[in-house]
């Protein structure tokens, strides 16, 4: 993010929701968290959550369920991005190339 840029209130709220969902599952993960997960597994898990979201949206009383599913999708997208960058950096490091973030 560019220095001096303000973060939208809706983004601050949503990131807070993401962090709460992540904290709830911290004890289930190992020391490296999601970095040991395979990118394809994360991608497929996101697909499962998209299917869940479709079902949530068809039920008019499931706003809370839909919100949680959106947060799960966002967390998995963040995890996938981090895993891909981490794997890329490992490959580049083995070739003597500087890390990318």
N, C-alpha and C positions, 0 to 999 in steps of 0.2 A: 504494500500500500504506500502511496506517496506521502511523504512527511507533510504534516499540517492538514491532512484530509480528515474530515469528521466522519464518524461511523453513524449510520442511520439507526434510529431507535428500534425499528423492527428487526434489524440485524443483531443489535445488542440483545434484544429479547430472545431471538431465535438461537443465538449462540449459547445463551444461558440455558435454554431448553436442551440443546445438544449436550452440554456439559453435564447436566443432571442425569441424562440417560447414560452417558459414558461412566459417570461415577457409580451408578447403580450396578454396573457390570465389571468394575475394576477388579474385584476380588476373584472373578472367574478367569481373568486373563493372566498369562504368565508375566515374567519380568519385562519382556519386550512388547507386551501388549499385542496389537494387531500387526506388527511388523513381520511376524512369522506366518501370517495368513497368505494364501496364494491369491494373486490378483483375480484370477478367474472365479474363485470361490466367492470373493467379495462382489464381483459383478453379478454372479448368479443370485446371490443373496439379495442384492438390490432389486433384481427382477421379481423375486418372491414378494418383496415389500411393495413393489409397484402393483402387483396383483392384489395384495391386501388393501392397498389404498383405493383401488378401483371399487372393491367391495365396500369399503368404508363410505365412499362417496355415494353409493347407491342407497345407503341407510340414512335418512334425514336426521336421526338423533345421535349420530356417531361422530360429532365434531371432535371430541376429545380423542377418540380412537384414530381419526384421520390425522390429527395434529401429531400424535405420537408416531404414527407411521411415516409422516413427512420428516420428522426428526431422525428416525431410524435411517431413512434413505439418505438424508444429508450426512449423517455420521458415516455411513458406509462409503459414500462418495469421497468424503475427506480421508477416510482410511485408505481407500483405493489409491487416491492421489499420492498419499504419503508413502505407501508401499511401492508404487511405481517409481517415484523419485528416489527412494532409498535404494531400490534395486539398480536403477540407472547409475546412481552415484557409486555403488559398489563396483559395477562394471567399468566405469570410467577410472575409478581409483586404481583398479588392477592394471589399467593401461597408462597410468601416470597422469591422468587428466584431472584438473581441479573440479571439486564438487559443485553441483548446481542446487539451488534451493527453491 
